[in-house]
Amino acid sequence: MDGILAEPGPVALIEELGDFAVSISASAWVDQNRTDFLKARSEAIRQVKEAFDAAGIAMPVPTYTVLGGQGAAEAGARPAPAPASGVAIDTTPDRVMEEKAAQERRSADNLLSDNAAQE
């Protein structure tokens, strides 16, 4: 996946075997100067789900008993469509806070400046 560092390499570990699930933990390093951590995490999860779907691995479906009322299926609710395979996902870092901090440093009210008023 773009944005994931080759060294140290990614790691996937089986954390738990449940009655109806296998819990897997995956970890990888990103250079946060080039890749936003949360965007990369989201993209990695999306790619895992896409790979599971392609391999025919279904996610467990919880079973509920609803007494009375109209259920979501009866109301016509449908899940959101998955993004198309092969679509480039933006994982660049958001620089909003860095830009805001730089703007504050340039302002006359910067109390950390060498020229700031002293007590």
C-alpha positions in Angstrom: 0.0 0.0 0.0 1.3 3.5 -0.8 2.6 5.3 2.2 3.6 2.2 4.2 7.3 2.0 5.0 9.2 -1.1 3.8 11.4 -1.1 6.9 10.4 -1.9 9.5 8.0 -4.2 7.7 4.3 -4.5 8.4 3.2 -7.2 10.9 -0.1 -9.1 11.2 -0.9 -11.1 14.3 -3.8 -13.3 15.3 -5.0 -11.9 18.6 -8.0 -14.1 19.4 -10.0 -17.0 18.1 -13.7 -16.4 19.0 -16.7 -18.6 18.4 -17.6 -16.9 15.1 -14.5 -14.7 14.4 -10.7 -14.5 14.1 -9.4 -11.2 15.5 -6.3 -10.0 13.6 -4.1 -7.1 14.5 -2.1 -5.4 11.7 0.6 -2.8 12.2 2.8 -0.8 9.8 5.0 2.3 10.0 4.2 5.4 8.0 6.3 8.6 7.4 3.9 11.2 8.7 5.7 13.9 6.7 4.3 12.2 3.6 1.3 10.2 4.8 -1.5 11.0 7.1 -1.8 8.2 9.8 -5.6 8.2 10.0 -6.1 8.3 6.3 -3.6 5.4 5.8 -5.3 3.4 8.6 -8.7 3.9 6.9 -7.3 2.9 3.5 -5.6 -0.2 4.9 -8.9 -1.3 6.5 -10.7 -0.7 3.2 -8.2 -2.7 1.3 -8.4 -5.6 3.8 -12.2 -5.7 3.4 -11.9 -5.6 -0.3 -9.4 -8.5 -0.2 -11.7 -10.5 2.0 -14.6 -9.9 -0.3 -12.5 -11.0 -3.3 -11.4 -14.2 -1.5 -15.0 -15.0 -0.5 -14.4 -14.4 3.2 -17.7 -13.1 4.6 -17.9 -10.9 7.7 -20.1 -12.4 10.5 -23.6 -11.1 10.6 -25.0 -10.4 14.0 -28.5 -11.9 14.6 -31.1 -9.9 16.4 -34.7 -10.6 17.3 -37.0 -7.7 16.9 -40.4 -7.9 18.5 -43.1 -5.5 16.9 -42.5 -2.4 14.8 -41.1 -2.1 11.3 -37.6 -3.4 10.7 -34.9 -1.6 8.6 -35.3 -4.3 5.9 -39.0 -3.6 5.7 -38.4 0.1 5.4 -36.1 -0.4 2.4 -32.7 0.5 4.1 -29.7 -0.5 2.0 -26.0 -0.5 2.8 -23.8 2.2 1.2 -21.9 1.0 -1.9 -18.2 0.1 -1.5 -15.7 2.3 -3.4 -14.5 1.0 -6.8 -11.5 -1.1 -6.7 -8.3 0.5 -8.0 -9.4 4.1 -7.1 -6.6 6.2 -5.8 -7.2 7.3 -2.2 -5.7 10.5 -0.8 -3.4 9.6 2.1 -1.4 12.8 2.2 -1.1 14.5 5.6 -3.4 17.4 6.4 -1.4 20.5 7.0 -4.1 22.8 8.4 -2.7 22.8 12.0 0.9 23.4 10.8 -0.3 26.3 8.6 -2.3 27.8 11.5 0.8 27.5 13.9 3.0 29.2 11.3 0.5 32.0 10.9 0.4 32.4 14.7 4.2 32.5 14.9 4.3 35.3 12.3 1.8 37.4 14.2 2.7 40.3 16.4 0.9 38.6 19.3 3.4 35.6 19.4 4.3 35.4 23.1 7.0 32.9 22.3 8.9 35.3 20.1 12.3 36.8 21.3 10.7 40.2 20.8 7.7 39.5 23.0 7.0 41.6 26.1 8.9 40.4 29.2 7.8 40.7 32.8 
